[in-house]
Structures are given as structure tokens and as C-alpha cells.
Amino acid sequence: MGKRKREAAELRKEVKNNTAIAKMNKCPTSPRKMRLVADIIRGENVYNALNILKFNPKEASGRLEKLLVSAINNWEQKNDGVDPSTAGLIVKDVFVDSARMFKRIQPAPQGRAHRIRKRSNHVTLVIDKTK
């Protein structure tokens, strides 16, 4: 392996050690509602984000809080002996993608039917160490 490739591989390895990912699939909340809460914590310090989520009245905030705690624990497992409170972790990215949609029928007047779409989402949360 050449010098340039070795240096690039070492840089990727260092970046990978500084980041941690947590995913939540098939969350039974509308993606639009989840994005409202995700936009609030994007770019925040992880402990500030935990406080924001804890006191936010929306239902989606409870689910994101649990996911953020999982991401912090994943980061701790990658970096043995490093305290996450002193590491300066931030919420780097939060992706909210739509998932499976359950389609139901609700009776409507005059023999008609309205379609109900029960939406769900996938959430990916990435935390990173600040430089």
C-alpha cells in the first residue's frame, strides 16, 4: 500500500472512531412530526440535546431521547476509558426517512370510503466528537 492510501485509511479510521451511530427502524410516528423534533437537536451538544428532548412535550421527543442515549452508549463502547461528558460530543446528523405505510379504509357518507395512511419512519442519529 502506498503512502497516500495508508494516510487516507488512517484518517478514515480516526474519523470512524470519533463518530457513533444509532438507528431506529419502523418507528410508528409520522416522519413529518419526527423531523420537527430532529431539527431542534441537530448540531447541539449531546447533553443539551438530552435536556431539550426531556422537556419537549411532543411524543417524538421521547423516542429520540432514547435513541440519543443509545448513540452515546455506542460511542462509549468504541472509546474505552474516555468520559463522554468531557469529550465534547455533538449531534452531527439526524436523518428521518419514511418507512412502511399501513393503509386502512374508513367508512364515509353515502357509501364512500376514505383511505387512512398510518405512517412510520426510520431515524438515523450520528454523534461526533468536536475538534
Phi and psi in radians as a Rosetta constraint file:
Dihedral C 1 N 2 CA 2 C 2 CIRCULARHARMONIC -1.325 0.35
Dihedral N 2 CA 2 C 2 N 3 CIRCULARHARMONIC 2.933 0.35
Dihedral C 2 N 3 CA 3 C 3 CIRCULARHARMONIC -1.084 0.35
Dihedral N 3 CA 3 C 3 N 4 CIRCULARHARMONIC -0.754 0.35
Dihedral C 3 N 4 CA 4 C 4 CIRCULARHARMONIC -1.119 0.35
Dihedral N 4 CA 4 C 4 N 5 CIRCULARHARMONIC -0.743 0.35
Dihedral C 4 N 5 CA 5 C 5 CIRCULARHARMONIC -1.160 0.35
Dihedral N 5 CA 5 C 5 N 6 CIRCULARHARMONIC -0.689 0.35
Dihedral C 5 N 6 CA 6 C 6 CIRCULARHARMONIC -1.123 0.35
Dihedral N 6 CA 6 C 6 N 7 CIRCULARHARMONIC -0.773 0.35
Dihedral C 6 N 7 CA 7 C 7 CIRCULARHARMONIC -1.108 0.35
Dihedral N 7 CA 7 C 7 N 8 CIRCULARHARMONIC -0.710 0.35
Dihedral C 7 N 8 CA 8 C 8 CIRCULARHARMONIC -1.143 0.35
Dihedral N 8 CA 8 C 8 N 9 CIRCULARHARMONIC -0.688 0.35
Dihedral C 8 N 9 CA 9 C 9 CIRCULARHARMONIC -1.156 0.35
Dihedral N 9 CA 9 C 9 N 10 CIRCULARHARMONIC -0.714 0.35
Dihedral C 9 N 10 CA 10 C 10 CIRCULARHARMONIC -1.128 0.35
Dihedral N 10 CA 10 C 10 N 11 CIRCULARHARMONIC -0.684 0.35
Dihedral C 10 N 11 CA 11 C 11 CIRCULARHARMONIC -1.121 0.35
Dihedral N 11 CA 11 C 11 N 12 CIRCULARHARMONIC -0.761 0.35
Dihedral C 11 N 12 CA 12 C 12 CIRCULARHARMONIC -1.100 0.35
Dihedral N 12 CA 12 C 12 N 13 CIRCULARHARMONIC -0.676 0.35
Dihedral C 12 N 13 CA 13 C 13 CIRCULARHARMONIC -1.142 0.35
Dihedral N 13 CA 13 C 13 N 14 CIRCULARHARMONIC -0.707 0.35
Dihedral C 13 N 14 CA 14 C 14 CIRCULARHARMONIC -1.156 0.35
Dihedral N 14 CA 14 C 14 N 15 CIRCULARHARMONIC -0.734 0.35
Dihedral C 14 N 15 CA 15 C 15 CIRCULARHARMONIC -1.111 0.35
Dihedral N 15 CA 15 C 15 N 16 CIRCULARHARMONIC -0.694 0.35
Dihedral C 15 N 16 CA 16 C 16 CIRCULARHARMONIC -1.139 0.35
Dihedral N 16 CA 16 C 16 N 17 CIRCULARHARMONIC -0.622 0.35
Dihedral C 16 N 17 CA 17 C 17 CIRCULARHARMONIC -1.224 0.35
Dihedral N 17 CA 17 C 17 N 18 CIRCULARHARMONIC -0.510 0.35
Dihedral C 17 N 18 CA 18 C 18 CIRCULARHARMONIC -1.449 0.35
Dihedral N 18 CA 18 C 18 N 19 CIRCULARHARMONIC -0.267 0.35
Dihedral C 18 N 19 CA 19 C 19 CIRCULARHARMONIC -1.901 0.35
Dihedral N 19 CA 19 C 19 N 20 CIRCULARHARMONIC 2.691 0.35
Dihedral C 19 N 20 CA 20 C 20 CIRCULARHARMONIC -2.423 0.35
Dihedral N 20 CA 20 C 20 N 21 CIRCULARHARMONIC 2.516 0.35
Dihedral C 20 N 21 CA 21 C 21 CIRCULARHARMONIC -2.134 0.35
Dihedral N 21 CA 21 C 21 N 22 CIRCULARHARMONIC 2.467 0.35
Dihedral C 21 N 22 CA 22 C 22 CIRCULARHARMONIC -2.331 0.35
Dihedral N 22 CA 22 C 22 N 23 CIRCULARHARMONIC 2.404 0.35
Dihedral C 22 N 23 CA 23 C 23 CIRCULARHARMONIC -2.164 0.35
Dihedral N 23 CA 23 C 23 N 24 CIRCULARHARMONIC 2.544 0.35
Dihedral C 23 N 24 CA 24 C 24 CIRCULARHARMONIC -2.282 0.35
Dihedral N 24 CA 24 C 24 N 25 CIRCULARHARMONIC 2.070 0.35
Dihedral C 24 N 25 CA 25 C 25 CIRCULARHARMONIC -1.847 0.35
Dihedral N 25 CA 25 C 25 N 26 CIRCULARHARMONIC 2.628 0.35
Dihedral C 25 N 26 CA 26 C 26 CIRCULARHARMONIC 1.000 0.35
Dihedral N 26 CA 26 C 26 N 27 CIRCULARHARMONIC 0.737 0.35
Dihedral C 26 N 27 CA 27 C 27 CIRCULARHARMONIC -1.331 0.35
Dihedral N 27 CA 27 C 27 N 28 CIRCULARHARMONIC 2.154 0.35
Dihedral C 27 N 28 CA 28 C 28 CIRCULARHARMONIC -1.374 0.35
Dihedral N 28 CA 28 C 28 N 29 CIRCULARHARMONIC 0.950 0.35
Dihedral C 28 N 29 CA 29 C 29 CIRCULARHARMONIC -2.288 0.35
Dihedral N 29 CA 29 C 29 N 30 CIRCULARHARMONIC 2.554 0.35
Dihedral C 29 N 30 CA 30 C 30 CIRCULARHARMONIC -1.070 0.35
Dihedral N 30 CA 30 C 30 N 31 CIRCULARHARMONIC 2.391 0.35
Dihedral C 30 N 31 CA 31 C 31 CIRCULARHARMONIC -1.034 0.35
Dihedral N 31 CA 31 C 31 N 32 CIRCULARHARMONIC -0.583 0.35
Dihedral C 31 N 32 CA 32 C 32 CIRCULARHARMONIC -1.128 0.35
Dihedral N 32 CA 32 C 32 N 33 CIRCULARHARMONIC -0.731 0.35
Dihedral C 32 N 33 CA 33 C 33 CIRCULARHARMONIC -1.205 0.35
Dihedral N 33 CA 33 C 33 N 34 CIRCULARHARMONIC -0.642 0.35
Dihedral C 33 N 34 CA 34 C 34 CIRCULARHARMONIC -1.205 0.35
Dihedral N 34 CA 34 C 34 N 35 CIRCULARHARMONIC -0.649 0.35
Dihedral C 34 N 35 CA 35 C 35 CIRCULARHARMONIC -1.137 0.35
Dihedral N 35 CA 35 C 35 N 36 CIRCULARHARMONIC -0.556 0.35
Dihedral C 35 N 36 CA 36 C 36 CIRCULARHARMONIC -1.036 0.35
Dihedral N 36 CA 36 C 36 N 37 CIRCULARHARMONIC -0.723 0.35
Dihedral C 36 N 37 CA 37 C 37 CIRCULARHARMONIC -1.356 0.35
Dihedral N 37 CA 37 C 37 N 38 CIRCULARHARMONIC -0.661 0.35
Dihedral C 37 N 38 CA 38 C 38 CIRCULARHARMONIC -1.117 0.35
Dihedral N 38 CA 38 C 38 N 39 CIRCULARHARMONIC -0.620 0.35
Dihedral C 38 N 39 CA 39 C 39 CIRCULARHARMONIC -1.156 0.35
Dihedral N 39 CA 39 C 39 N 40 CIRCULARHARMONIC -0.469 0.35
Dihedral C 39 N 40 CA 40 C 40 CIRCULARHARMONIC -1.207 0.35
Dihedral N 40 CA 40 C 40 N 41 CIRCULARHARMONIC -0.667 0.35
Dihedral C 40 N 41 CA 41 C 41 CIRCULARHARMONIC -1.677 0.35
Dihedral N 41 CA 41 C 41 N 42 CIRCULARHARMONIC -0.155 0.35
Dihedral C 41 N 42 CA 42 C 42 CIRCULARHARMONIC -1.093 0.35
Dihedral N 42 CA 42 C 42 N 43 CIRCULARHARMONIC 2.209 0.35
Dihedral C 42 N 43 CA 43 C 43 CIRCULARHARMONIC 1.523 0.35
Dihedral N 43 CA 43 C 43 N 44 CIRCULARHARMONIC -0.034 0.35
Dihedral C 43 N 44 CA 44 C 44 CIRCULARHARMONIC -1.511 0.35
Dihedral N 44 CA 44 C 44 N 45 CIRCULARHARMONIC 2.795 0.35
Dihedral C 44 N 45 CA 45 C 45 CIRCULARHARMONIC -1.111 0.35
Dihedral N 45 CA 45 C 45 N 46 CIRCULARHARMONIC 2.519 0.35
Dihedral C 45 N 46 CA 46 C 46 CIRCULARHARMONIC -1.090 0.35
Dihedral N 46 CA 46 C 46 N 47 CIRCULARHARMONIC -0.594 0.35
Dihedral C 46 N 47 CA 47 C 47 CIRCULARHARMONIC -1.353 0.35
Dihedral N 47 CA 47 C 47 N 48 CIRCULARHARMONIC -0.576 0.35
Dihedral C 47 N 48 CA 48 C 48 CIRCULARHARMONIC -1.140 0.35
Dihedral N 48 CA 48 C 48 N 49 CIRCULARHARMONIC -0.711 0.35
Dihedral C 48 N 49 CA 49 C 49 CIRCULARHARMONIC -1.111 0.35
Dihedral N 49 CA 49 C 49 N 50 CIRCULARHARMONIC -0.676 0.35
Dihedral C 49 N 50 CA 50 C 50 CIRCULARHARMONIC -1.099 0.35
Dihedral N 50 CA 50 C 50 N 51 CIRCULARHARMONIC -0.718 0.35
Dihedral C 50 N 51 CA 51 C 51 CIRCULARHARMONIC -1.142 0.35
Dihedral N 51 CA 51 C 51 N 52 CIRCULARHARMONIC -0.723 0.35
Dihedral C 51 N 52 CA 52 C 52 CIRCULARHARMONIC -1.063 0.35
Dihedral N 52 CA 52 C 52 N 53 CIRCULARHARMONIC -0.798 0.35
Dihedral C 52 N 53 CA 53 C 53 CIRCULARHARMONIC -1.200 0.35
Dihedral N 53 CA 53 C 53 N 54 CIRCULARHARMONIC -0.613 0.35
Dihedral C 53 N 54 CA 54 C 54 CIRCULARHARMONIC -1.128 0.35
Dihedral N 54 CA 54 C 54 N 55 CIRCULARHARMONIC -0.641 0.35
Dihedral C 54 N 55 CA 55 C 55 CIRCULARHARMONIC -1.794 0.35
Dihedral N 55 CA 55 C 55 N 56 CIRCULARHARMONIC 0.139 0.35
Dihedral C 55 N 56 CA 56 C 56 CIRCULARHARMONIC -1.463 0.35
Dihedral N 56 CA 56 C 56 N 57 CIRCULARHARMONIC 2.284 0.35
Dihedral C 56 N 57 CA 57 C 57 CIRCULARHARMONIC -1.336 0.35
Dihedral N 57 CA 57 C 57 N 58 CIRCULARHARMONIC -0.167 0.35
Dihedral C 57 N 58 CA 58 C 58 CIRCULARHARMONIC -1.257 0.35
Dihedral N 58 CA 58 C 58 N 59 CIRCULARHARMONIC 2.595 0.35
Dihedral C 58 N 59 CA 59 C 59 CIRCULARHARMONIC -1.156 0.35
Dihedral N 59 CA 59 C 59 N 60 CIRCULARHARMONIC -0.620 0.35
Dihedral C 59 N 60 CA 60 C 60 CIRCULARHARMONIC -1.116 0.35
Dihedral N 60 CA 60 C 60 N 61 CIRCULARHARMONIC -0.442 0.35
Dihedral C 60 N 61 CA 61 C 61 CIRCULARHARMONIC -1.165 0.35
Dihedral N 61 CA 61 C 61 N 62 CIRCULARHARMONIC -0.611 0.35
Dihedral C 61 N 62 CA 62 C 62 CIRCULARHARMONIC -1.116 0.35
Dihedral N 62 CA 62 C 62 N 63 CIRCULARHARMONIC -0.711 0.35
Dihedral C 62 N 63 CA 63 C 63 CIRCULARHARMONIC -1.189 0.35
Dihedral N 63 CA 63 C 63 N 64 CIRCULARHARMONIC -0.709 0.35
Dihedral C 63 N 64 CA 64 C 64 CIRCULARHARMONIC -1.206 0.35
Dihedral N 64 CA 64 C 64 N 65 CIRCULARHARMONIC -0.568 0.35
Dihedral C 64 N 65 CA 65 C 65 CIRCULARHARMONIC -1.087 0.35
Dihedral N 65 CA 65 C 65 N 66 CIRCULARHARMONIC -0.773 0.35
Dihedral C 65 N 66 CA 66 C 66 CIRCULARHARMONIC -1.100 0.35
Dihedral N 66 CA 66 C 66 N 67 CIRCULARHARMONIC -0.683 0.35
Dihedral C 66 N 67 CA 67 C 67 CIRCULARHARMONIC -1.174 0.35
Dihedral N 67 CA 67 C 67 N 68 CIRCULARHARMONIC -0.682 0.35
Dihedral C 67 N 68 CA 68 C 68 CIRCULARHARMONIC -1.152 0.35
Dihedral N 68 CA 68 C 68 N 69 CIRCULARHARMONIC -0.681 0.35
Dihedral C 68 N 69 CA 69 C 69 CIRCULARHARMONIC -1.090 0.35
Dihedral N 69 CA 69 C 69 N 70 CIRCULARHARMONIC -0.687 0.35
Dihedral C 69 N 70 CA 70 C 70 CIRCULARHARMONIC -1.116 0.35
Dihedral N 70 CA 70 C 70 N 71 CIRCULARHARMONIC -0.715 0.35
Dihedral C 70 N 71 CA 71 C 71 CIRCULARHARMONIC -1.124 0.35
Dihedral N 71 CA 71 C 71 N 72 CIRCULARHARMONIC -0.684 0.35
Dihedral C 71 N 72 CA 72 C 72 CIRCULARHARMONIC -1.118 0.35
Dihedral N 72 CA 72 C 72 N 73 CIRCULARHARMONIC -0.738 0.35
Dihedral C 72 N 73 CA 73 C 73 CIRCULARHARMONIC -1.134 0.35
Dihedral N 73 CA 73 C 73 N 74 CIRCULARHARMONIC -0.652 0.35
Dihedral C 73 N 74 CA 74 C 74 CIRCULARHARMONIC -1.097 0.35
Dihedral N 74 CA 74 C 74 N 75 CIRCULARHARMONIC -0.688 0.35
Dihedral C 74 N 75 CA 75 C 75 CIRCULARHARMONIC -1.146 0.35
Dihedral N 75 CA 75 C 75 N 76 CIRCULARHARMONIC -0.701 0.35
Dihedral C 75 N 76 CA 76 C 76 CIRCULARHARMONIC -1.084 0.35
Dihedral N 76 CA 76 C 76 N 77 CIRCULARHARMONIC -0.691 0.35
Dihedral C 76 N 77 CA 77 C 77 CIRCULARHARMONIC -1.157 0.35
Dihedral N 77 CA 77 C 77 N 78 CIRCULARHARMONIC -0.624 0.35
Dihedral C 77 N 78 CA 78 C 78 CIRCULARHARMONIC -1.232 0.35
Dihedral N 78 CA 78 C 78 N 79 CIRCULARHARMONIC -0.637 0.35
Dihedral C 78 N 79 CA 79 C 79 CIRCULARHARMONIC -1.995 0.35
Dihedral N 79 CA 79 C 79 N 80 CIRCULARHARMONIC 1.492 0.35
Dihedral C 79 N 80 CA 80 C 80 CIRCULARHARMONIC -1.154 0.35
Dihedral N 80 CA 80 C 80 N 81 CIRCULARHARMONIC 2.376 0.35
Dihedral C 80 N 81 CA 81 C 81 CIRCULARHARMONIC 1.408 0.35
Dihedral N 81 CA 81 C 81 N 82 CIRCULARHARMONIC 0.025 0.35
Dihedral C 81 N 82 CA 82 C 82 CIRCULARHARMONIC -1.817 0.35
Dihedral N 82 CA 82 C 82 N 83 CIRCULARHARMONIC 2.264 0.35
Dihedral C 82 N 83 CA 83 C 83 CIRCULARHARMONIC -1.417 0.35
Dihedral N 83 CA 83 C 83 N 84 CIRCULARHARMONIC 2.168 0.35
Dihedral C 83 N 84 CA 84 C 84 CIRCULARHARMONIC -1.177 0.35
Dihedral N 84 CA 84 C 84 N 85 CIRCULARHARMONIC -0.414 0.35
Dihedral C 84 N 85 CA 85 C 85 CIRCULARHARMONIC -1.245 0.35
Dihedral N 85 CA 85 C 85 N 86 CIRCULARHARMONIC -0.482 0.35
Dihedral C 85 N 86 CA 86 C 86 CIRCULARHARMONIC -1.679 0.35
Dihedral N 86 CA 86 C 86 N 87 CIRCULARHARMONIC -0.131 0.35
Dihedral C 86 N 87 CA 87 C 87 CIRCULARHARMONIC -1.385 0.35
Dihedral N 87 CA 87 C 87 N 88 CIRCULARHARMONIC -0.306 0.35
Dihedral C 87 N 88 CA 88 C 88 CIRCULARHARMONIC 1.265 0.35
Dihedral N 88 CA 88 C 88 N 89 CIRCULARHARMONIC 0.903 0.35
Dihedral C 88 N 89 CA 89 C 89 CIRCULARHARMONIC -1.391 0.35
Dihedral N 89 CA 89 C 89 N 90 CIRCULARHARMONIC 2.453 0.35
Dihedral C 89 N 90 CA 90 C 90 CIRCULARHARMONIC -2.200 0.35
Dihedral N 90 CA 90 C 90 N 91 CIRCULARHARMONIC 2.753 0.35
Dihedral C 90 N 91 CA 91 C 91 CIRCULARHARMONIC -1.437 0.35
Dihedral N 91 CA 91 C 91 N 92 CIRCULARHARMONIC 1.805 0.35
Dihedral C 91 N 92 CA 92 C 92 CIRCULARHARMONIC -1.329 0.35
Dihedral N 92 CA 92 C 92 N 93 CIRCULARHARMONIC -0.889 0.35
Dihedral C 92 N 93 CA 93 C 93 CIRCULARHARMONIC -2.456 0.35
Dihedral N 93 CA 93 C 93 N 94 CIRCULARHARMONIC 2.561 0.35
Dihedral C 93 N 94 CA 94 C 94 CIRCULARHARMONIC -2.365 0.35
Dihedral N 94 CA 94 C 94 N 95 CIRCULARHARMONIC 2.029 0.35
Dihedral C 94 N 95 CA 95 C 95 CIRCULARHARMONIC -1.867 0.35
Dihedral N 95 CA 95 C 95 N 96 CIRCULARHARMONIC 2.273 0.35
Dihedral C 95 N 96 CA 96 C 96 CIRCULARHARMONIC -2.119 0.35
Dihedral N 96 CA 96 C 96 N 97 CIRCULARHARMONIC 1.957 0.35
Dihedral C 96 N 97 CA 97 C 97 CIRCULARHARMONIC -2.006 0.35
Dihedral N 97 CA 97 C 97 N 98 CIRCULARHARMONIC 2.624 0.35
Dihedral C 97 N 98 CA 98 C 98 CIRCULARHARMONIC -1.309 0.35
Dihedral N 98 CA 98 C 98 N 99 CIRCULARHARMONIC 2.609 0.35
Dihedral C 98 N 99 CA 99 C 99 CIRCULARHARMONIC -2.119 0.35
Dihedral N 99 CA 99 C 99 N 100 CIRCULARHARMONIC -2.684 0.35
Dihedral C 99 N 100 CA 100 C 100 CIRCULARHARMONIC -1.055 0.35
Dihedral N 100 CA 100 C 100 N 101 CIRCULARHARMONIC 2.532 0.35
Dihedral C 100 N 101 CA 101 C 101 CIRCULARHARMONIC -2.107 0.35
Dihedral N 101 CA 101 C 101 N 102 CIRCULARHARMONIC 2.093 0.35
Dihedral C 101 N 102 CA 102 C 102 CIRCULARHARMONIC -1.447 0.35
Dihedral N 102 CA 102 C 102 N 103 CIRCULARHARMONIC 2.288 0.35
Dihedral C 102 N 103 CA 103 C 103 CIRCULARHARMONIC -1.903 0.35
Dihedral N 103 CA 103 C 103 N 104 CIRCULARHARMONIC 2.181 0.35
Dihedral C 103 N 104 CA 104 C 104 CIRCULARHARMONIC -2.186 0.35
Dihedral N 104 CA 104 C 104 N 105 CIRCULARHARMONIC 2.813 0.35
Dihedral C 104 N 105 CA 105 C 105 CIRCULARHARMONIC -2.006 0.35
Dihedral N 105 CA 105 C 105 N 106 CIRCULARHARMONIC 2.341 0.35
Dihedral C 105 N 106 CA 106 C 106 CIRCULARHARMONIC -2.075 0.35
Dihedral N 106 CA 106 C 106 N 107 CIRCULARHARMONIC 2.276 0.35
Dihedral C 106 N 107 CA 107 C 107 CIRCULARHARMONIC -1.073 0.35
Dihedral N 107 CA 107 C 107 N 108 CIRCULARHARMONIC 2.480 0.35
Dihedral C 107 N 108 CA 108 C 108 CIRCULARHARMONIC -2.215 0.35
Dihedral N 108 CA 108 C 108 N 109 CIRCULARHARMONIC 2.916 0.35
Dihedral C 108 N 109 CA 109 C 109 CIRCULARHARMONIC -1.080 0.35
Dihedral N 109 CA 109 C 109 N 110 CIRCULARHARMONIC 2.710 0.35
Dihedral C 109 N 110 CA 110 C 110 CIRCULARHARMONIC 1.051 0.35
Dihedral N 110 CA 110 C 110 N 111 CIRCULARHARMONIC 0.658 0.35
Dihedral C 110 N 111 CA 111 C 111 CIRCULARHARMONIC 1.321 0.35
Dihedral N 111 CA 111 C 111 N 112 CIRCULARHARMONIC 0.180 0.35
Dihedral C 111 N 112 CA 112 C 112 CIRCULARHARMONIC -1.563 0.35
Dihedral N 112 CA 112 C 112 N 113 CIRCULARHARMONIC 3.064 0.35
Dihedral C 112 N 113 CA 113 C 113 CIRCULARHARMONIC -2.449 0.35
Dihedral N 113 CA 113 C 113 N 114 CIRCULARHARMONIC 2.423 0.35
Dihedral C 113 N 114 CA 114 C 114 CIRCULARHARMONIC -1.860 0.35
Dihedral N 114 CA 114 C 114 N 115 CIRCULARHARMONIC 2.474 0.35
Dihedral C 114 N 115 CA 115 C 115 CIRCULARHARMONIC -1.570 0.35
Dihedral N 115 CA 115 C 115 N 116 CIRCULARHARMONIC 2.322 0.35
Dihedral C 115 N 116 CA 116 C 116 CIRCULARHARMONIC -1.890 0.35
Dihedral N 116 CA 116 C 116 N 117 CIRCULARHARMONIC 2.261 0.35
Dihedral C 116 N 117 CA 117 C 117 CIRCULARHARMONIC -1.957 0.35
Dihedral N 117 CA 117 C 117 N 118 CIRCULARHARMONIC 1.944 0.35
Dihedral C 117 N 118 CA 118 C 118 CIRCULARHARMONIC -1.603 0.35
Dihedral N 118 CA 118 C 118 N 119 CIRCULARHARMONIC 1.875 0.35
Dihedral C 118 N 119 CA 119 C 119 CIRCULARHARMONIC -1.565 0.35
Dihedral N 119 CA 119 C 119 N 120 CIRCULARHARMONIC 2.717 0.35
Dihedral C 119 N 120 CA 120 C 120 CIRCULARHARMONIC -2.463 0.35
Dihedral N 120 CA 120 C 120 N 121 CIRCULARHARMONIC 3.006 0.35
Dihedral C 120 N 121 CA 121 C 121 CIRCULARHARMONIC -2.538 0.35
Dihedral N 121 CA 121 C 121 N 122 CIRCULARHARMONIC 2.892 0.35
Dihedral C 121 N 122 CA 122 C 122 CIRCULARHARMONIC -1.985 0.35
Dihedral N 122 CA 122 C 122 N 123 CIRCULARHARMONIC 2.347 0.35
Dihedral C 122 N 123 CA 123 C 123 CIRCULARHARMONIC -2.112 0.35
Dihedral N 123 CA 123 C 123 N 124 CIRCULARHARMONIC 2.309 0.35
Dihedral C 123 N 124 CA 124 C 124 CIRCULARHARMONIC -2.120 0.35
Dihedral N 124 CA 124 C 124 N 125 CIRCULARHARMONIC 2.199 0.35
Dihedral C 124 N 125 CA 125 C 125 CIRCULARHARMONIC -2.092 0.35
Dihedral N 125 CA 125 C 125 N 126 CIRCULARHARMONIC 2.229 0.35
Dihedral C 125 N 126 CA 126 C 126 CIRCULARHARMONIC -2.067 0.35
Dihedral N 126 CA 126 C 126 N 127 CIRCULARHARMONIC 2.191 0.35
Dihedral C 126 N 127 CA 127 C 127 CIRCULARHARMONIC -1.960 0.35
Dihedral N 127 CA 127 C 127 N 128 CIRCULARHARMONIC 2.602 0.35
Dihedral C 127 N 128 CA 128 C 128 CIRCULARHARMONIC -2.450 0.35
Dihedral N 128 CA 128 C 128 N 129 CIRCULARHARMONIC 2.686 0.35
Dihedral C 128 N 129 CA 129 C 129 CIRCULARHARMONIC -1.504 0.35
Dihedral N 129 CA 129 C 129 N 130 CIRCULARHARMONIC 2.328 0.35
Dihedral C 129 N 130 CA 130 C 130 CIRCULARHARMONIC -1.333 0.35
Dihedral N 130 CA 130 C 130 N 131 CIRCULARHARMONIC 2.659 0.35
